[in-house]
Amino acid sequence: METVRGVGLALSKTLWRIKFHNVENIPQNLAGGLLVVSNHQTYLDPLWICLPIHRKFRFMAWDKSFEWFLVGKLIRYLGAFPVNLERGAPETLRRSLKALRAGATLVIFPEGAREFSDGQMLEFKNGAVKIAMHAGVSVLPVTIRGGHRVWAQDMRLPRLGKVEVFYHPPLPIPPPSPGADERAHVAELTDRLEGIIKSKM
């Protein structure tokens, strides 16, 4: 993993002049799970996010991507687990909770797809907050800025550019108060999380 980290950092600094901000907000203790939630601009986002975080990683990846040449082996090595889009949320929730309860650091992109080259965030889905709440872990919000000029959804190939990654203070995800509506509670926390990430766009 350290070899991948070193090569990834060297390439990212050379090709995309990557810069990391507020890394002191990253919980580096290895005890307990952590959910990392970020906006999604490029296929390289998981690598960029993980470079300064020295923890055991897991992240979701489309099951078909495990069949891609080189990419499949790389993402499996980095800790990805396949998600079958046809089976939907129940399988994703089960595998996510299992990873977090085992003390892993799980990376989730609530937009569900890469942003376009206009840099506008897509609508956040509430699954990340639900997972954090049921697993009893905090969320580390992360903002990726500049990646939409590197490899957005409407770009066929990656380009050179400048990328910045911002790490926000961890956000606790408490359960709803007794008698409170869980849907409204999750929606409110999702809006708050989206606002934190959007604040550095």
C-alpha positions, 0 to 999 in steps of 0.5 A: 500500500505504501508503494502505491501511495508513494507512486500515486502522490508523485504522479498526482503532484506532477500531473495535477499539482495536487494540494491537500488542505486541513489534513489535521482534521483526519482521524489517524487512530486505527480504532473504530470505523470511519466513513469518508464522504466526498463529492465525485469529480473523477475516477481518480478521486478515491486515490486522491482522498486516500493519499494522506489517510493512513488507515485500512480502506474499503470503498464501493465500486461498480462490479463490472469495473473489476473486469477492466484490464489493470483497473480491476486488480488495482481497485481490489488491491486498494480495498474496493468491494463490488456493488451490483447495481441491480441488487440495489441498496440492501446489499450495499448497506449490508457490506458497508456496515460489515466493513465499518463495524470491522474498523475499516475506513469506507469511502462513499460518493453520495452523488452516485456519479461523477460531476460534469465539467461545469463543476456543479455538484449533483444531488446528494443521496441520503445513503451515506448518512444512513450507513454512518448512523446505523454503524455508529461512526462519524463522517469525514467530509471531503471536498475535491476542487478542480477535478472537474477540469481533469476527468469529468463525466463528459470527458473521454480522457483525463487532462492535466490540471490543478486539484485541491482536496479539503478535509473538513472536521469530522461530523458526528451522525447521531440517531434521531431523538425518541419519537422523531421522524428518521427520514426527516432526521437523515434528510437534515443531516444529508443537507448539512453534509452537502453544505459542508462539502459545497463550502469549498467548491 
